[in-house]
């Protein structure tokens, strides 16, 4: 995965230069986001749909419904396009949003809320987090 992972082409499409292993990581992240939305026992479920606090504007039930719908739509679009060589703008944004949700959910579920906690986690989780971060930085640079 050396070099740029995502490249904006002259025609506006974004070329995805991920190998099979990297695409498997993206597929795993997308699959977990979709499963977490539907399965209340999934370790990411609470980070996707935490309890509502009516005193906070962002916890307005209608706002939460909108966010959940956007998360589902983005994750489904990312899942459908995970094997594509090129992404259009909407597909790239769906990837970005879904990978952000996956990174946040991983951090919340694994308790990685400080640098110390991140440094103390096992190598597999650390590699997953760093890989998602790299994907996000590279993809955001194209958008």
DSSP file (Angstrom, degrees, kcal/mol; ACC not computed):
  #  RESIDUE AA STRUCTURE BP1 BP2  ACC     N-H-->O    O-->H-N    N-H-->O    O-->H-N    TCO  KAPPA ALPHA  PHI   PSI    X-CA   Y-CA   Z-CA
    1    1 A X              0   0    0      0, 0.0     2,-0.1     0, 0.0     4,-0.1   0.000 360.0 360.0 360.0  33.2    0.0    0.0    0.0
    2    2 A X        +     0   0    0      2,-0.1     2,-0.1     3,-0.0     0, 0.0  -0.386 360.0  17.5 -73.0 154.7    2.9    2.4   -0.7
    3    3 A X  S    S-     0   0    0     -2,-0.1     2,-0.3     2,-0.0    14,-0.0  -0.351 115.7 -16.2  83.0-166.0    2.1    5.7   -2.3
    4    4 A X        -     0   0    0      1,-0.1     3,-0.1    -2,-0.1    -2,-0.1  -0.584  49.7-161.0 -79.2 134.4   -1.2    7.4   -2.5
    5    5 A X  S    S+     0   0    0     -2,-0.3    12,-3.4     1,-0.2     2,-0.4   0.759  80.6  33.4 -85.6 -27.1   -4.2    5.1   -1.7
    6    6 A X  E     -A   16   0A   0     10,-0.2     2,-0.4    11,-0.1    -1,-0.2  -0.999  69.2-173.8-132.8 131.5   -6.8    7.4   -3.4
    7    7 A X  E     -A   15   0A   0      8,-2.0     8,-3.4    -2,-0.4     2,-0.5  -0.988  21.0-135.8-131.7 127.0   -6.1    9.6   -6.4
    8    8 A X  E     -A   14   0A   0     -2,-0.4     6,-0.2     6,-0.2     2,-0.2  -0.692  27.3-149.4 -80.2 127.3   -8.4   12.2   -7.9
    9    9 A X    >   -     0   0    0      4,-3.2     3,-1.9    -2,-0.5    -1,-0.0  -0.466  26.4-104.7 -92.7 166.6   -8.4   11.8  -11.7
   10   10 A X  T 3  S+     0   0    0      1,-0.3    -1,-0.1    -2,-0.2    -2,-0.0   0.800 119.7  59.7 -61.4 -29.7   -8.9   14.6  -14.2
   11   11 A X  T 3  S-     0   0    0      2,-0.1    -1,-0.3     1,-0.1     3,-0.1   0.443 120.7-107.4 -81.2   2.4  -12.4   13.3  -15.0
   12   12 A X  S <  S+     0   0    0     -3,-1.9    -2,-0.1     1,-0.3    -1,-0.1   0.188  80.1 124.4  95.7 -17.1  -13.4   13.9  -11.3
   13   13 A X        -     0   0    0     -5,-0.1    -4,-3.2    75,-0.1     2,-0.6  -0.345  59.7-126.4 -73.5 159.6  -13.5   10.2  -10.3
   14   14 A X  E     -AB   8  87A   0     73,-3.0    73,-2.5    -6,-0.2     2,-0.4  -0.939  17.4-141.0-110.6 120.0  -11.4    9.0   -7.4
   15   15 A X  E     -AB   7  86A   0     -8,-3.4    -8,-2.0    -2,-0.6     2,-0.7  -0.641   9.9-144.8 -80.8 132.0   -9.2    6.0   -8.2
   16   16 A X  E     -A    6   0A   0     69,-3.1   -10,-0.2    -2,-0.4     2,-0.2  -0.880  16.2-176.8-100.5 114.2   -9.0    3.5   -5.3
   17   17 A X        +     0   0    0    -12,-3.4     2,-0.4    -2,-0.7   -11,-0.1  -0.318  32.8 135.6-107.3  48.6   -5.5    2.0   -5.1
   18   18 A X        -     0   0    0     -2,-0.2    -2,-0.1    67,-0.1     2,-0.0  -0.788  47.6-135.1 -98.2 138.8   -6.1   -0.5   -2.4
   19   19 A X     >  -     0   0    0     -2,-0.4     4,-2.4     1,-0.1     5,-0.2  -0.238  38.5 -90.4 -78.8 178.5   -4.8   -4.1   -2.5
   20   20 A X  H  > S+     0   0    0      1,-0.2     4,-1.9     2,-0.2     5,-0.1   0.876 126.7  52.0 -60.7 -39.5   -7.0   -7.0   -1.6
   21   21 A X  H  > S+     0   0    0      2,-0.2     4,-1.5     1,-0.2    -1,-0.2   0.924 110.8  47.4 -63.9 -44.1   -5.9   -6.9    2.1
   22   22 A X  H  > S+     0   0    0      1,-0.2     4,-2.1     2,-0.2    -2,-0.2   0.893 110.9  51.5 -65.0 -39.7   -6.7   -3.2    2.4
   23   23 A X  H  X S+     0   0    0     -4,-2.4     4,-3.0     1,-0.2    -1,-0.2   0.855 105.6  56.4 -65.1 -33.0  -10.1   -3.7    0.8
   24   24 A X  H  X S+     0   0    0     -4,-1.9     4,-2.4    -5,-0.2    -1,-0.2   0.873 105.9  50.7 -65.0 -35.7  -10.8   -6.5    3.3
   25   25 A X  H  X S+     0   0    0     -4,-1.5     4,-2.3     2,-0.2    -2,-0.2   0.925 112.2  46.1 -66.0 -44.5  -10.2   -4.1    6.1
   26   26 A X  H  X S+     0   0    0     -4,-2.1     4,-2.7     2,-0.2     5,-0.2   0.931 112.9  50.5 -62.2 -45.3  -12.6   -1.6    4.5
   27   27 A X  H  X S+     0   0    0     -4,-3.0     4,-2.7     1,-0.2    -2,-0.2   0.902 110.3  50.0 -59.9 -42.2  -15.1   -4.4    4.0
   28   28 A X  H  X S+     0   0    0     -4,-2.4     4,-2.3     2,-0.2    -1,-0.2   0.913 111.3  48.3 -63.4 -43.7  -14.8   -5.5    7.6
   29   29 A X  H  X S+     0   0    0     -4,-2.3     4,-2.0     2,-0.2    -2,-0.2   0.929 114.1  45.9 -62.7 -45.9  -15.3   -1.9    8.9
   30   30 A X  H  X S+     0   0    0     -4,-2.7     4,-2.4     2,-0.2    -2,-0.2   0.925 112.3  51.0 -63.4 -45.3  -18.4   -1.4    6.7
   31   31 A X  H  X S+     0   0    0     -4,-2.7     4,-2.7     1,-0.2    -1,-0.2   0.901 110.0  50.1 -60.1 -42.3  -19.8   -4.8    7.6
   32   32 A X  H  X S+     0   0    0     -4,-2.3     4,-2.6     2,-0.2    -1,-0.2   0.875 108.9  51.6 -66.6 -37.0  -19.4   -4.0   11.3
   33   33 A X  H  X S+     0   0    0     -4,-2.0     4,-1.5     2,-0.2    -2,-0.2   0.940 113.0  45.4 -63.1 -45.9  -21.1   -0.6   11.0
   34   34 A X  H  X S+     0   0    0     -4,-2.4     4,-1.0     1,-0.2    -2,-0.2   0.912 115.3  46.7 -64.9 -42.1  -24.1   -2.3    9.3
   35   35 A X  H >X S+     0   0    0     -4,-2.7     4,-2.5     1,-0.2     3,-0.5   0.904 108.4  55.8 -65.5 -41.0  -24.2   -5.1   11.8
   36   36 A X  H 3< S+     0   0    0     -4,-2.6    -1,-0.2     1,-0.2    -2,-0.2   0.825 103.6  55.1 -63.7 -31.4  -23.9   -2.7   14.7
   37   37 A X  H 3< S+     0   0    0     -4,-1.5    -1,-0.2     1,-0.2    -2,-0.2   0.843 119.0  32.1 -67.9 -32.5  -27.0   -0.8   13.5
   38   38 A X  H << S+     0   0    0     -4,-1.0     2,-0.7    -3,-0.5    -2,-0.2   0.680 110.7  65.6 -99.9 -21.4  -29.1   -3.9   13.5
   39   39 A X    ><  -     0   0    0     -4,-2.5     3,-1.8    -5,-0.1     6,-0.2  -0.890  57.3-165.0-112.1 108.3  -27.7   -6.0   16.3
   40   40 A X  T 3  S+     0   0    0     -2,-0.7    -1,-0.1     1,-0.3     6,-0.1   0.671  91.7  57.2 -65.3 -14.2  -28.1   -4.5   19.8
   41   41 A X  T 3  S+     0   0    0      4,-0.1    -1,-0.3     3,-0.0     2,-0.1   0.500  78.9 112.3 -93.1  -4.9  -25.5   -7.0   21.1
   42   42 A X  S X  S-     0   0    0     -3,-1.8     3,-1.6    -7,-0.2     4,-0.5  -0.443  76.2-125.1 -68.0 141.4  -22.8   -5.9   18.7
   43   43 A X  T 3  S+     0   0    0      1,-0.3     4,-0.2     2,-0.1     3,-0.2   0.725 110.2  48.9 -63.7 -20.7  -19.9   -4.2   20.6
   44   44 A X  T >> S+     0   0    0      1,-0.1     4,-1.4   -12,-0.1     3,-0.5   0.559  85.3  93.1 -91.3  -9.1  -20.3   -1.0   18.4
   45   45 A X  H X> S+     0   0    0     -3,-1.6     4,-2.3     1,-0.3     3,-0.5   0.889  83.3  49.6 -56.4 -46.0  -24.1   -0.7   18.8
   46   46 A X  H 34 S+     0   0    0     -4,-0.5    -1,-0.3     1,-0.2    -2,-0.1   0.840 108.0  53.7 -65.2 -32.2  -24.0    1.6   21.8
   47   47 A X  H <4 S+     0   0    0     -3,-0.5     3,-0.3    -4,-0.2    -1,-0.2   0.785 112.9  44.8 -72.7 -24.3  -21.6    4.0   20.1
   48   48 A X  H << S+     0   0    0     -4,-1.4    -2,-0.2    -3,-0.5    -1,-0.2   0.816 131.4  18.8 -85.0 -32.5  -23.9    4.2   17.1
   49   49 A X  S  < S+     0   0    0     -4,-2.3    -1,-0.2    -5,-0.2    -2,-0.2  -0.521  81.3 172.0-140.6  69.5  -27.1    4.7   19.1
   50   50 A X        -     0   0    0     -3,-0.3    -3,-0.1     1,-0.2    -4,-0.0  -0.140  47.0 -68.5 -71.0 172.3  -26.3    5.8   22.6
   51   51 A X        -     0   0    0      1,-0.1     2,-0.4    -5,-0.0    -1,-0.2  -0.271  53.9-112.1 -63.9 150.1  -29.0    6.9   25.1
   52   52 A X        -     0   0    0     -3,-0.1     2,-0.6     2,-0.0    -1,-0.1  -0.687  21.9-164.6 -87.5 132.8  -30.8   10.1   24.4
   53   53 A X    >   -     0   0    0     -2,-0.4     3,-2.3     3,-0.1     6,-0.3  -0.927   6.6-160.2-113.8 101.7  -30.3   13.1   26.7
   54   54 A X  T 3  S+     0   0    0     -2,-0.6    -1,-0.1     1,-0.3     5,-0.0   0.675  85.4  68.4 -60.3 -17.7  -33.2   15.5   25.9
   55   55 A X  T 3  S+     0   0    0     -3,-0.0     2,-0.5     4,-0.0    -1,-0.3   0.617  90.3  74.4 -76.9 -10.2  -31.2   18.5   27.4
   56   56 A X  S X  S-     0   0    0     -3,-2.3     3,-1.2     1,-0.1    -3,-0.1  -0.882  75.9-142.8-106.7 133.4  -28.7   18.3   24.5
   57   57 A X  G >  S+     0   0    0     -2,-0.5     3,-1.7     1,-0.3     6,-0.2   0.873 100.7  57.7 -60.2 -39.1  -29.7   19.5   21.1
   58   58 A X  G 3  S+     0   0    0      1,-0.3    -1,-0.3     5,-0.1    -4,-0.1   0.662  99.3  61.6 -69.8 -12.8  -27.8   16.8   19.3
   59   59 A X  G <   +     0   0    0     -3,-1.2    -1,-0.3    -6,-0.3     2,-0.2   0.250  69.0 134.3 -96.2  13.2  -29.8   14.2   21.1
   60   60 A X    <>  -     0   0    0     -3,-1.7     4,-2.6     1,-0.2     3,-0.4  -0.467  62.3-130.5 -58.0 125.6  -33.1   15.4   19.6
   61   61 A X  H  > S+     0   0    0      1,-0.3     4,-2.2     2,-0.2    -1,-0.2   0.834 106.6  50.8 -54.2 -35.6  -34.8   12.2   18.6
   62   62 A X  H  > S+     0   0    0      2,-0.2     4,-2.0     1,-0.2    -1,-0.3   0.894 110.5  48.8 -69.9 -38.1  -35.5   13.5   15.1
   63   63 A X  H  > S+     0   0    0     -3,-0.4     4,-2.5     2,-0.2    -2,-0.2   0.906 111.1  50.8 -64.5 -40.7  -31.9   14.5   14.7
   64   64 A X  H  X S+     0   0    0     -4,-2.6     4,-2.7     1,-0.2    -2,-0.2   0.904 108.3  51.7 -64.5 -40.6  -30.8   11.1   15.8
   65   65 A X  H  X S+     0   0    0     -4,-2.2     4,-2.3    -5,-0.2    -1,-0.2   0.908 110.3  49.3 -61.6 -41.7  -33.1    9.4   13.4
   66   66 A X  H  X S+     0   0    0     -4,-2.0     4,-2.4     2,-0.2    -2,-0.2   0.930 111.9  48.1 -62.5 -46.0  -31.7   11.5   10.6
   67   67 A X  H  X S+     0   0    0     -4,-2.5     4,-2.6     1,-0.2    -2,-0.2   0.908 111.7  49.9 -61.9 -42.5  -28.1   10.6   11.6
   68   68 A X  H  X S+     0   0    0     -4,-2.7     4,-2.4     1,-0.2    -1,-0.2   0.901 111.0  49.4 -64.0 -39.9  -28.9    6.9   11.9
   69   69 A X  H  X S+     0   0    0     -4,-2.3     4,-2.6    -5,-0.2    -2,-0.2   0.912 111.8  48.5 -64.7 -42.6  -30.5    7.0    8.4
   70   70 A X  H  X S+     0   0    0     -4,-2.4     4,-2.8     2,-0.2     5,-0.2   0.903 110.6  51.4 -63.6 -41.1  -27.5    8.8    7.0
   71   71 A X  H  X S+     0   0    0     -4,-2.6     4,-2.6     2,-0.2     5,-0.2   0.927 112.1  46.5 -61.7 -45.1  -25.1    6.2    8.6
   72   72 A X  H  X S+     0   0    0     -4,-2.4     4,-2.6     2,-0.2     5,-0.2   0.937 113.8  47.8 -61.9 -47.4  -27.1    3.3    7.1
   73   73 A X  H  X S+     0   0    0     -4,-2.6     4,-2.3     1,-0.2    -2,-0.2   0.924 114.3  46.1 -61.6 -45.9  -27.2    4.9    3.7
   74   74 A X  H  X S+     0   0    0     -4,-2.8     4,-2.8     2,-0.2    -1,-0.2   0.920 113.8  48.3 -63.7 -44.3  -23.5    5.7    3.7
   75   75 A X  H  X S+     0   0    0     -4,-2.6     4,-2.4    -5,-0.2    -2,-0.2   0.896 111.7  49.6 -65.2 -39.4  -22.5    2.3    5.0
   76   76 A X  H  X S+     0   0    0     -4,-2.6     4,-1.9    -5,-0.2    -1,-0.2   0.916 113.0  46.6 -65.7 -41.9  -24.7    0.5    2.4
   77   77 A X  H  X S+     0   0    0     -4,-2.3     4,-1.5    -5,-0.2    -2,-0.2   0.908 112.7  49.7 -66.3 -41.4  -23.2    2.6   -0.4
   78   78 A X  H  X S+     0   0    0     -4,-2.8     4,-0.5     1,-0.2    -2,-0.2   0.901 110.3  51.5 -62.6 -40.0  -19.7    2.0    0.8
   79   79 A X  H >< S+     0   0    0     -4,-2.4     3,-0.6     1,-0.2     4,-0.2   0.881 109.3  49.1 -64.4 -38.5  -20.4   -1.8    1.0
   80   80 A X  H 3< S+     0   0    0     -4,-1.9     3,-0.3     1,-0.2    -1,-0.2   0.807 118.2  40.0 -70.1 -29.3  -21.7   -1.9   -2.5
   81   81 A X  H >< S+     0   0    0     -4,-1.5     3,-1.9     1,-0.2    -1,-0.2   0.321  79.3 108.1-104.1   8.3  -18.7    0.0   -3.9
   82   82 A X  T << S+     0   0    0     -3,-0.6    -1,-0.2    -4,-0.5    -2,-0.1   0.774  85.5  43.0 -61.3 -26.4  -15.9   -1.6   -1.8
   83   83 A X  T 3  S+     0   0    0     -3,-0.3    -1,-0.3    -4,-0.2     2,-0.1   0.367  88.8 117.8 -99.8   5.5  -14.6   -3.5   -4.8
   84   84 A X    <   -     0   0    0     -3,-1.9     3,-0.1     1,-0.1   -68,-0.1  -0.424  57.3-149.0 -74.2 146.6  -14.8   -0.7   -7.3
   85   85 A X  S    S+     0   0    0      1,-0.2   -69,-3.1    -2,-0.1     2,-0.3   0.784  85.5  33.0 -81.6 -29.6  -11.7    0.7   -8.9
   86   86 A X  E     -B   15   0A   0    -71,-0.2     2,-0.4   -69,-0.0   -71,-0.2  -0.965  68.2-160.6-129.5 145.3  -13.1    4.2   -9.2
   87   87 A X  E     -B   14   0A   0    -73,-2.5   -73,-3.0    -2,-0.3     2,-0.1  -0.945  13.0-137.6-120.7 143.7  -15.5    6.1   -6.9
   88   88 A X     >  -     0   0    0     -2,-0.4     4,-2.5   -75,-0.2     5,-0.2  -0.380  42.6 -90.3 -85.4 179.2  -17.6    9.2   -7.7
   89   89 A X  H  > S+     0   0    0      1,-0.2     4,-2.3     2,-0.2     5,-0.2   0.905 126.2  48.2 -58.6 -46.0  -17.9   12.0   -5.2
   90   90 A X  H  > S+     0   0    0      1,-0.2     4,-2.0     2,-0.2    -1,-0.2   0.897 112.5  48.7 -64.2 -41.0  -20.9   10.6   -3.4
   91   91 A X  H  > S+     0   0    0      2,-0.2     4,-2.3     1,-0.2    -1,-0.2   0.903 110.6  50.8 -66.0 -40.8  -19.4    7.2   -3.1
   92   92 A X  H  X S+     0   0    0     -4,-2.5     4,-2.6     1,-0.2    -2,-0.2   0.899 110.0  49.9 -64.1 -40.5  -16.1    8.6   -1.8
   93   93 A X  H  X S+     0   0    0     -4,-2.3     4,-2.9     2,-0.2     5,-0.2   0.878 108.8  53.3 -64.8 -36.5  -18.1   10.7    0.8
   94   94 A X  H  X S+     0   0    0     -4,-2.0     4,-2.4     2,-0.2    -2,-0.2   0.915 109.8  47.7 -63.6 -42.6  -19.9    7.5    1.8
   95   95 A X  H  X S+     0   0    0     -4,-2.3     4,-2.8     2,-0.2     5,-0.3   0.948 113.0  48.9 -60.6 -48.2  -16.6    5.7    2.3
   96   96 A X  H  X S+     0   0    0     -4,-2.6     4,-2.0     1,-0.2    -2,-0.2   0.934 113.5  45.2 -59.3 -48.9  -15.3    8.6    4.4
   97   97 A X  H  X S+     0   0    0     -4,-2.9     4,-2.0     1,-0.2    -1,-0.2   0.905 115.1  47.7 -63.1 -42.2  -18.3    8.8    6.6
   98   98 A X  H  X S+     0   0    0     -4,-2.4     4,-2.4    -5,-0.2    -2,-0.2   0.903 111.5  49.0 -68.6 -41.6  -18.5    5.1    7.1
   99   99 A X  H  X S+     0   0    0     -4,-2.8     4,-2.4    -5,-0.2    -1,-0.2   0.851 109.8  53.3 -67.5 -32.6  -14.8    4.8    8.0
  100  100 A X  H  X S+     0   0    0     -4,-2.0     4,-2.7    -5,-0.3     5,-0.2   0.921 109.6  47.8 -64.5 -43.2  -15.1    7.7   10.4
  101  101 A X  H  X S+     0   0    0     -4,-2.0     4,-2.8     1,-0.2     5,-0.2   0.912 111.9  50.5 -62.5 -42.3  -18.0    5.9   12.1
  102  102 A X  H  X S+     0   0    0     -4,-2.4     4,-2.2     2,-0.2    -2,-0.2   0.906 111.9  47.0 -63.3 -42.1  -15.9    2.6   12.2
  103  103 A X  H  X S+     0   0    0     -4,-2.4     4,-2.3     2,-0.2    -2,-0.2   0.935 114.9  45.8 -65.6 -46.4  -13.0    4.5   13.8
  104  104 A X  H  X S+     0   0    0     -4,-2.7     4,-2.5     1,-0.2     5,-0.2   0.918 113.4  49.6 -62.4 -44.1  -15.1    6.2   16.3
  105  105 A X  H  X S+     0   0    0     -4,-2.8     4,-2.8    -5,-0.2     5,-0.2   0.884 110.4  50.4 -64.6 -39.0  -17.0    3.0   17.2
  106  106 A X  H  X S+     0   0    0     -4,-2.2     4,-2.4    -5,-0.2     6,-0.2   0.932 111.1  49.0 -63.1 -45.4  -13.7    1.1   17.6
  107  107 A X  H  X>S+     0   0    0     -4,-2.3     5,-2.9     2,-0.2     4,-0.6   0.913 115.6  43.0 -61.6 -43.7  -12.3    3.8   19.9
  108  108 A X  H ><5S+     0   0    0     -4,-2.5     3,-0.7     3,-0.2    -2,-0.2   0.938 115.9  47.2 -68.6 -46.5  -15.5    3.9   22.1
  109  109 A X  H 3<5S+     0   0    0     -4,-2.8    -2,-0.2     1,-0.2    -1,-0.2   0.853 118.8  40.2 -66.1 -34.7  -15.9    0.1   22.2
  110  110 A X  H 3<5S-     0   0    0     -4,-2.4    -1,-0.2    -5,-0.2    -2,-0.2   0.460 110.9-117.7 -94.2  -1.3  -12.3   -0.6   23.0
  111  111 A X  T <<5 +     0   0    0     -3,-0.7     2,-1.1    -4,-0.6     3,-0.3   0.880  59.0 153.2  69.5  37.6  -12.0    2.4   25.4
  112  112 A X      < +     0   0    0     -5,-2.9    -1,-0.2    -6,-0.2    -4,-0.1  -0.513  17.7 130.2 -98.6  65.0   -9.3    4.1   23.4
  113  113 A X        +     0   0    0     -2,-1.1     2,-0.3    -5,-0.1    -1,-0.2   0.496  64.4  40.6-100.5  -4.9  -10.1    7.6   24.5
  114  114 A X  S  > S-     0   0    0     -3,-0.3     4,-2.1     1,-0.1     5,-0.2  -0.915  84.8-111.0-135.3 164.5   -6.6    8.8   25.4
  115  115 A X  H  > S+     0   0    0     -2,-0.3     4,-2.5     1,-0.2     5,-0.2   0.867 118.7  54.5 -61.0 -36.7   -3.1    8.4   23.9
  116  116 A X  H  > S+     0   0    0      2,-0.2     4,-1.6     1,-0.2    -1,-0.2   0.915 107.8  47.8 -65.6 -43.3   -2.2    6.2   26.9
  117  117 A X  H  > S+     0   0    0      2,-0.2     4,-0.7     1,-0.2    -1,-0.2   0.895 112.3  50.2 -65.3 -39.3   -5.1    3.8   26.3
  118  118 A X  H >< S+     0   0    0     -4,-2.1     3,-0.9     1,-0.2    -2,-0.2   0.923 110.1  49.6 -63.8 -44.0   -4.3    3.6   22.6
  119  119 A X  H 3< S+     0   0    0     -4,-2.5    -1,-0.2     1,-0.2    -2,-0.2   0.797 111.1  51.1 -65.0 -28.1   -0.6    2.8   23.3
  120  120 A X  H 3< S+     0   0    0     -4,-1.6    -1,-0.2    -5,-0.2    -2,-0.2   0.551  88.6 102.3 -88.1  -7.9   -1.7    0.1   25.7
  121  121 A X  S << S-     0   0    0     -3,-0.9    -3,-0.0    -4,-0.7   -11,-0.0  -0.242  83.5 -85.8 -75.3 166.2   -4.1   -1.7   23.4
  122  122 A X     >  -     0   0    0      1,-0.1     4,-2.3     4,-0.0     3,-0.2  -0.260  38.5-109.1 -71.8 161.3   -3.2   -4.9   21.6
  123  123 A X  H  > S+     0   0    0      1,-0.2     4,-2.7     2,-0.2     5,-0.2   0.826 114.4  56.6 -61.5 -36.0   -1.3   -4.8   18.3
  124  124 A X  H  > S+     0   0    0      2,-0.2     4,-2.1     1,-0.2    -1,-0.2   0.929 111.2  42.3 -64.3 -45.2   -4.3   -6.0   16.2
  125  125 A X  H  > S+     0   0    0     -3,-0.2     4,-2.7     2,-0.2    -2,-0.2   0.912 114.2  52.0 -66.9 -42.7   -6.5   -3.2   17.4
  126  126 A X  H  X S+     0   0    0     -4,-2.3     4,-2.6     1,-0.2     5,-0.2   0.912 110.4  48.1 -60.9 -43.8   -3.7   -0.6   17.1
  127  127 A X  H  X S+     0   0    0     -4,-2.7     4,-2.5     2,-0.2    -1,-0.2   0.911 111.6  50.4 -63.0 -42.7   -3.0   -1.7   13.5
  128  128 A X  H  X S+     0   0    0     -4,-2.1     4,-2.5    -5,-0.2    -2,-0.2   0.929 112.5  46.7 -60.7 -46.6   -6.8   -1.5   12.6
  129  129 A X  H  X S+     0   0    0     -4,-2.7     4,-2.4     1,-0.2    -2,-0.2   0.934 114.2  46.5 -62.8 -47.5   -7.0    2.0   14.1
  130  130 A X  H  X S+     0   0    0     -4,-2.6     4,-2.3     2,-0.2    -1,-0.2   0.877 112.4  51.2 -64.6 -37.2   -3.9    3.3   12.3
  131  131 A X  H  X S+     0   0    0     -4,-2.5     4,-2.6    -5,-0.2    -2,-0.2   0.940 110.7  47.5 -65.6 -46.8   -5.0    1.7    9.0
  132  132 A X  H  X S+     0   0    0     -4,-2.5     4,-2.6     1,-0.2    -2,-0.2   0.910 111.3  52.2 -60.4 -41.3   -8.4    3.4    9.3
  133  133 A X  H  X S+     0   0    0     -4,-2.4     4,-2.7     2,-0.2    -1,-0.2   0.922 109.7  48.6 -60.3 -43.9   -6.7    6.7   10.1
  134  134 A X  H  X S+     0   0    0     -4,-2.3     4,-2.5     2,-0.2     5,-0.2   0.921 111.4  49.5 -63.5 -43.8   -4.4    6.4    7.1
  135  135 A X  H  X S+     0   0    0     -4,-2.6     4,-2.7     1,-0.2     5,-0.3   0.932 112.5  48.6 -58.4 -45.8   -7.4    5.6    4.8
  136  136 A X  H  X S+     0   0    0     -4,-2.6     4,-2.7     2,-0.2    -2,-0.2   0.916 112.1  47.2 -63.5 -45.0   -9.3    8.6    6.2
  137  137 A X  H  X S+     0   0    0     -4,-2.7     4,-1.7     2,-0.2    -1,-0.2   0.934 115.7  45.2 -62.2 -45.9   -6.4   11.0    5.8
  138  138 A X  H  X S+     0   0    0     -4,-2.5     4,-0.6    -5,-0.2    -2,-0.2   0.903 116.0  45.3 -67.0 -41.1   -5.7    9.9    2.2
  139  139 A X  H >X S+     0   0    0     -4,-2.7     3,-1.2    -5,-0.2     4,-0.9   0.917 110.9  53.2 -69.1 -42.5   -9.3    9.9    1.1
  140  140 A X  H >< S+     0   0    0     -4,-2.7     3,-0.5     1,-0.3    -1,-0.2   0.844 101.5  61.1 -61.2 -33.1  -10.0   13.3    2.7
  141  141 A X  H 3< S+     0   0    0     -4,-1.7    -1,-0.3     1,-0.2    -2,-0.2   0.756 104.7  49.4 -65.2 -22.9   -7.1   14.7    0.8
  142  142 A X  H <<        0   0    0     -3,-1.2    -1,-0.2    -4,-0.6    -2,-0.2   0.690 360.0 360.0 -86.6 -20.7   -8.9   13.8   -2.4
  143  143 A X    <<        0   0    0     -4,-0.9    -1,-0.2    -3,-0.5    -2,-0.2   0.451 360.0 360.0 -93.2 360.0  -12.2   15.4   -1.5
